[in-house]
Amino acid sequence: MDGFLIETEGLTKYFGETPAIKDVDLHVKKGEIYGLLGRNGAGKTTIMKMLLGLTKATKGTIQLFNKPFEKPEKSILNRIGAMIETPGFYPNLTATENLEILASLRGVIHKDAVKRSLEQVGLSYKDRKLYAEYSLGMKQRVGIAAAIIHDPELLILDEPVNGLDPIGVAEMRDFLKRLTGEYGKTILISSHILSEIDLMADQIGIIHAGLLLEERNYRELKEQNMQFISLKAEPLQRVIQLIDEKLRVKEYQVKEDGTIQIFNTEIKTKQIVKVLAENGVFVDEVCRHSDTLEDYFKKITGGEGIA
């Protein structure tokens, strides 16, 4: 389908007889940040490795740039920048020296490519500090710099904010958003840090135990499924009757403790209170809520959180 830089159908991977990924249909649109969310071990890295040809799919198809991707080809891989798991560099060399070697191997001809990529991730060009002396967060930055050194169209980044301090995380988030907003890059990013995906993703895919449970536009998800009004009033059956007949609300659920969650967020809380009061029902509690992505993740994975 036109507009998708990445599209998979029935993507499946077995390790021996154990399924790691099962029938994943992934759709990553051009010019957007796609957040692949899941617990550690859910299968995020395996999907990314298959997209790069680092591991072969057991079955299913992959399309990159609207073309079938059956084996790694230079013409396709040159259009992709990637960082999978912990980046590996020579420990006794500086970041600049490591990237100069990489640029030479890649055939990067832009003379400022190393300087530009380091500065874009907040590292100094020609810094004499050895890679072995870097913190985990600094190593992540070097890995990102390596991924963008050849100015790719598509970035595939596995846990890129891992190890960064809060300031570094914010800087990385702004950098990735700038890559899409100003330079039209497309980014597939995996993470188990839901709060960060919450602040940057255009699309999200939630993967759990090898299954892609949901793939949604994140703004629509927030507007449609993550906001609700909670209501406590008695008698419960009378309240439900009034919600149905007087307020004409159909999108609601009753929790075990008797709290009613109303998902039609266009209705005003004062309207609910007024209708119930006019019919002899007094409200104990009514308030508007907005679920976090963590709450939503727990809901669709059967209550299991993320770590």
Summary of the structure (lengths in Angstrom):
residues: 307
radius of gyration: 23.8
end to end distance: 34.1
largest distance: 78.8
contacts: 942
relative contact order: 0.14
helix: 35%
strand: 28%
